[in-house]
Amino acid sequence: MAIEVRPHGRVGAEILGIDLAEGLDDEAVALVRSVFADHGVVFFRDQTLTEQQHIAFARQIGQININRFFAAHPDFPEIALVVKEPDQKDNIGGGWHTDHSYDAEPALGSILVARELPPEGGATSFASMYAAYDALPDHLRARIDGASAVHSAKHVFGSKPTAYASTQDTRGGRIGNSAAADVLEDVIHPVVITHPLSGKRALYVNPGFTIGIVGLPAEESTALLLELYAHCVNPAFHSVFEWQPGSIALWDNRATWHFAHNDYHGHRREMHRITIEGEALH
Ligand code: SIN
């Protein structure tokens, strides 16, 4: 089958004609990287990756970041388990967020492999932070020009989790390592970044982990973040990915938000996630 890139609604693109289990040659790696940079999420269907092949694919994209807060696969510490059991109410990632913005060098992206799916539901929504930035009204763009924001893991993974005023709860179902989160220093990133791969401008705050705008009083900071989030949740910037057995998504944490739908109570969903190291953002 010839390789084809098929845009997936407003964010993301599917690559057809690649069998990830075989490993990628240099040309295929370059294609995946360029689709990733242009579209924010790369989707694959009908794959049959073992855990070792998942790890091998991740290593072709970058260095693996071992997650500190999620339960790890018992045999492969590189793989974080994203599981919701039939008797669980909350899910992991059930609110808009981007992974690891609480790190000084936030993760480049994550590769999620579907291992067990509910009969219906359990999709993941993605939002393009390129599109959200491009569509910002001038008055909002002027307010964030040159601004920085504080990002934290404490309210989500720490020993005293709190629902931060502007967050949606992304805690559900995590088996945390709260001591590590308690001592993790909060970090500061620009509110608008120049994406390291595409060179495009992207909005880089998120409801999961951003806790304030530097230099603004708390109330004003929360109000501004809420205004930005209200703008970003416009479906004009979103697409929904319906998982099937063999589906894989590689998303860009610097250019997108994501959100795991929690609409399949009573059923099990198991996904395997590998996160790829990133770099400081400017
Ligand atoms: C996540 O937020 O990493 C999980 C996304 C999903 O399970 O769809």
Boltz pocket constraint, residues with backbone or C-beta under 6 A from the ligand:
constraints:
  - pocket:
      binder: B
      contacts: [[A, 82], [A, 92], [A, 93], [A, 94], [A, 99], [A, 112], [A, 122], [A, 123], [A, 124], [A, 258], [A, 259], [A, 260], [A, 261], [A, 271], [A, 273]]
      max_distance: 6.0
